[in-house]
Amino acid sequence: MYHRIERAAVNLAAVLLFGLMLLTFVDVVGRNLFNKPLTGASELTEILLALVIFLMLPQVARRNEHIVIDLIDQICSPMVRKVLDAIACVLASIMFGLIAWQCWILANRAIGYGDSTAALGIPVGPVLYGLAIMAGIVSVASLIAIVPRNRKAEPAPGEPAHEPVIV
């Protein structure tokens, strides 16, 4: 069940990213060739970009695949690295919990004021509620990432089987 939800989120993010690409293309062509940019393109770009990022963050958090800088990994024991990874997961959970909480407050305010985007009149509150929910899911996924997993395990259905690339 979880893999279906994860796959649906990935597919939705891919569709939104493709839409973002088309939106940018049409806006640039309209601006440069016809001197007529697409009305509301910046608003739609902001909303779509936020949605794409927040749709993918739970998967990144659950897999513990955030971008990291390994400054002391070479001098630490495996046990110390595990403890540091667990602390990082707890801190990420707290931070995304705070983001969820603040987004929810902002969404309540936006709904109360009837806040909407300037050019297209898109209501801001529902978008902020969506971001708050996704940030809450990231918070929980960060805690789930504390549980040690075998990195060499078989990939989930639909996941590519690959080794990490070291650059």
C-alpha positions in Angstrom: 0.0 0.0 0.0 2.8 2.4 1.0 4.6 1.8 -2.3 1.5 2.6 -4.3 1.1 5.9 -2.5 4.8 6.7 -2.9 4.6 5.8 -6.6 1.4 8.0 -7.0 3.3 10.9 -5.4 6.3 10.4 -7.7 4.0 10.2 -10.7 2.1 13.3 -9.7 5.4 15.2 -9.1 6.6 14.1 -12.5 3.4 15.4 -14.2 3.6 18.7 -12.3 7.3 19.1 -13.2 6.4 18.5 -16.9 3.7 21.1 -16.6 6.2 23.5 -15.0 8.5 22.9 -18.0 5.7 23.6 -20.5 4.6 26.7 -18.6 8.1 28.1 -18.6 8.6 27.3 -22.3 5.3 29.0 -23.2 6.1 32.0 -21.0 9.6 32.4 -22.5 8.4 32.0 -26.1 5.6 34.4 -25.5 7.9 37.0 -23.9 10.7 36.8 -26.4 8.9 36.2 -29.7 5.6 38.0 -29.2 6.4 40.4 -26.4 3.5 38.9 -24.5 4.4 36.9 -21.4 2.0 34.4 -20.0 -0.2 36.0 -17.4 0.3 34.5 -13.9 3.2 32.3 -15.0 5.3 33.4 -12.0 2.4 32.5 -9.6 1.9 29.1 -11.2 5.6 28.5 -11.2 5.8 29.2 -7.4 2.9 26.9 -6.6 4.0 24.1 -8.9 7.6 24.2 -7.6 6.4 24.1 -4.0 4.1 21.2 -4.8 6.8 19.2 -6.6 9.3 19.7 -3.8 6.9 18.8 -1.0 5.6 15.8 -2.9 9.1 14.3 -3.1 10.4 15.2 0.4 8.6 12.4 2.2 10.3 9.8 0.0 13.7 11.5 0.4 13.2 11.6 4.2 12.1 8.0 4.6 15.0 6.7 2.6 17.4 9.1 4.5 18.7 10.4 1.2 19.1 14.1 2.0 22.1 15.8 0.7 24.9 15.5 3.3 28.4 16.7 3.8 30.6 14.0 5.1 33.2 15.9 7.0 33.9 13.5 9.9 32.5 10.2 8.6 36.0 8.9 7.8 37.2 9.5 11.3 34.1 8.3 13.2 33.3 4.7 14.1 30.2 3.1 12.5 28.4 3.4 15.9 29.1 7.2 16.1 27.9 7.6 12.5 24.6 5.8 13.3 24.1 8.0 16.4 24.8 11.1 14.3 22.4 9.9 11.6 19.7 9.3 14.3 20.2 12.8 15.7 20.0 14.3 12.2 16.7 12.4 11.6 15.3 13.7 14.9 16.3 17.3 14.1 14.8 17.0 10.6 11.6 15.7 12.2 11.5 18.6 14.6 12.2 21.2 11.9 9.6 19.8 9.4 7.1 19.6 12.3 7.7 23.3 12.9 7.3 24.0 9.2 4.0 22.0 9.2 2.7 23.9 12.2 3.6 27.3 10.8 2.2 26.5 7.3 -1.0 25.4 9.0 -1.2 28.7 10.9 -0.5 30.7 7.6 -3.2 28.6 5.8 -5.7 29.4 8.5 -4.9 33.1 8.2 -5.0 33.0 4.4 -8.4 31.3 4.5 -9.6 33.9 7.0 -8.5 36.8 4.9 -9.7 35.2 1.6 -6.1 35.5 0.4 -5.4 34.7 -3.2 -2.7 35.3 -5.8 -2.7 38.7 -7.5 -2.9 37.8 -11.2 -4.9 34.6 -11.3 -6.8 34.8 -8.0 -5.8 31.3 -6.9 -6.7 30.8 -3.2 -3.5 30.5 -1.2 -5.0 28.7 1.8 -5.6 25.3 0.2 -2.0 25.3 -1.2 -0.6 26.1 2.3 -2.8 23.4 3.9 -1.3 20.9 1.3 2.2 22.0 2.1 1.5 21.7 5.9 0.2 18.2 5.5 3.2 17.2 3.3 5.6 18.8 5.9 3.9 16.7 8.6 4.4 13.6 6.6 8.1 14.5 6.1 8.4 14.9 9.9 7.0 11.4 10.4 9.1 9.9 7.6 12.2 11.4 9.1 11.5 9.5 12.3 10.9 6.3 10.4 14.3 6.8 8.7 16.0 6.3 12.1 15.2 2.5 12.0 18.3 0.9 10.4 17.7 -0.6 7.0 19.9 -2.9 5.0 21.3 -0.7 2.2 21.9 -3.7 0.0 18.2 -4.8 0.2 16.2 -5.5 -2.8 14.7 -2.4 -4.3 11.0 -1.8 -3.8 8.7 -2.5 -6.8 9.2 0.1 -9.4 12.5 1.4 -8.0 15.6 1.1 -10.1 18.3 -1.2 -8.9 21.6 0.8 -8.8 24.6 1.4 -6.8 25.4 4.9 -5.5 27.7 6.9 -7.7 30.7 8.3 -5.9 32.1 11.4 -7.5 
